[in-house]
Amino acid sequence: MKTFFALFFSLFICLSTVLAADLSDGNAPPDLESAKALIDKKDWGSAITSLEKFVKANPNNADGFNLLGYSLRNNRRYPEAIFNYKEALRIDPNHRGAHEYLGQAYVQTKQLDKAKEQLASLETICGTQCEEYLDLKKSIAKFKK
């Protein structure tokens, strides 16, 4: 029985960290959950529409702006994505996901110095071993090759 609980707890911890880059606290409102389902389907247009409504109704929700930025970036709408990541960071300056994704947007738009600034911010916020830091560091390294 102890093994079952240990396994269950380990699975819970793993699932919690998977959502860390997208959601600052792991507790998403239902509207964000439905938007995440659209993101999972890579239905960027519908996700953008849904998230634009969400952030209009919830202008202080960093997770909403972060996910909107993510959807816009995947739809190759980089200036809008960068704007929304910055909004997420205005609301929550320590939002690890927004720092990572803003850095990814900078890599994709060949603004490597700005991407490195986001990497430095992540190092300050969560160290060099958090998932967001490692993912952005890897993207920057690939860009250099």
C-alpha positions in Angstrom: 0.0 0.0 0.0 2.9 2.4 0.8 4.2 1.7 -2.7 0.9 2.7 -4.3 0.8 6.0 -2.4 4.5 6.7 -3.2 3.7 6.1 -6.9 0.6 8.2 -6.8 2.5 11.1 -5.2 5.3 10.8 -7.7 2.9 10.9 -10.6 1.1 14.0 -9.0 4.5 15.8 -8.7 5.4 15.0 -12.4 2.0 16.2 -13.7 2.3 19.4 -11.6 5.7 20.3 -13.1 4.4 19.7 -16.7 1.9 22.6 -16.3 4.5 24.9 -14.6 5.6 26.6 -17.8 2.0 27.5 -18.8 0.4 28.3 -15.5 2.0 30.1 -12.7 0.1 28.4 -9.9 -1.3 25.3 -11.5 -4.9 26.2 -10.8 -6.5 27.1 -14.1 -10.1 28.6 -14.4 -12.4 26.5 -16.6 -12.1 29.0 -19.5 -8.3 28.5 -19.5 -8.8 24.7 -19.4 -10.9 24.9 -22.5 -8.3 27.1 -24.2 -5.6 24.6 -23.2 -7.6 21.9 -24.9 -7.6 24.0 -28.1 -3.8 24.5 -27.7 -3.3 20.7 -27.3 -5.1 20.3 -30.6 -2.9 23.0 -32.2 -6.1 24.9 -33.1 -4.3 28.2 -32.8 -7.0 30.4 -34.3 -9.7 29.1 -31.9 -7.3 29.3 -28.9 -6.5 32.9 -29.8 -10.1 33.8 -30.0 -10.9 32.1 -26.7 -7.9 33.6 -24.9 -8.6 37.1 -26.2 -12.0 37.0 -24.7 -10.5 35.5 -21.5 -7.9 38.3 -21.0 -10.5 41.0 -21.8 -12.6 39.6 -19.0 -9.7 38.8 -16.7 -7.1 41.6 -17.3 -5.0 40.7 -14.3 -4.5 37.0 -15.1 -0.9 36.4 -16.1 -1.6 32.8 -17.2 -4.2 34.0 -19.7 -1.8 36.5 -21.3 1.0 33.8 -21.3 -1.2 31.3 -23.1 -2.4 33.9 -25.5 1.2 34.8 -26.3 2.0 31.1 -26.7 -0.9 30.6 -29.2 0.1 33.8 -31.1 3.7 32.7 -31.3 2.7 29.3 -32.7 0.6 31.2 -35.2 3.8 33.1 -36.2 2.3 36.4 -34.9 5.5 37.3 -33.1 5.0 41.0 -32.2 1.6 40.2 -30.7 3.0 37.2 -28.8 5.8 39.3 -27.4 3.3 42.0 -26.3 1.2 39.4 -24.4 4.2 37.8 -22.7 5.2 41.2 -21.5 1.7 41.7 -20.2 2.0 38.4 -18.3 5.3 39.6 -16.8 3.8 43.0 -15.9 1.2 41.2 -13.9 3.6 38.5 -12.5 7.3 39.4 -12.9 8.3 36.0 -11.8 6.1 34.0 -14.2 8.6 31.3 -15.3 6.5 30.3 -18.3 6.2 33.8 -19.6 10.0 34.3 -19.3 10.7 31.1 -21.1 8.2 31.7 -23.9 9.2 35.3 -24.3 12.8 34.0 -24.7 11.6 31.5 -27.2 9.9 34.2 -29.2 13.1 36.2 -29.2 15.1 33.2 -30.4 12.6 32.7 -33.2 12.9 36.3 -34.2 16.7 36.2 -34.0 16.9 38.6 -31.0 19.4 36.4 -29.2 20.5 39.1 -26.7 17.0 39.5 -25.5 16.6 35.8 -25.3 19.6 35.6 -23.1 18.1 38.3 -20.8 15.1 36.1 -20.3 17.5 33.2 -19.5 19.2 35.3 -16.9 15.9 36.2 -15.4 15.0 32.5 -15.2 18.3 31.7 -13.5 17.5 34.4 -10.8 13.9 33.1 -10.4 14.4 29.3 -10.4 18.0 28.5 -10.8 19.8 26.6 -13.6 18.0 23.3 -13.2 14.3 24.3 -13.6 12.6 23.1 -16.8 12.0 26.5 -18.2 15.7 27.5 -17.8 16.9 24.3 -19.4 14.4 24.5 -22.3 15.3 28.1 -23.2 19.0 27.4 -22.8 18.7 24.5 -25.3 16.9 26.7 -27.8 19.5 29.4 -27.5 22.3 26.8 -28.0 20.6 25.4 -31.1 20.3 29.0 -32.5 24.0 29.4 -32.2 24.8 26.3 -34.3 
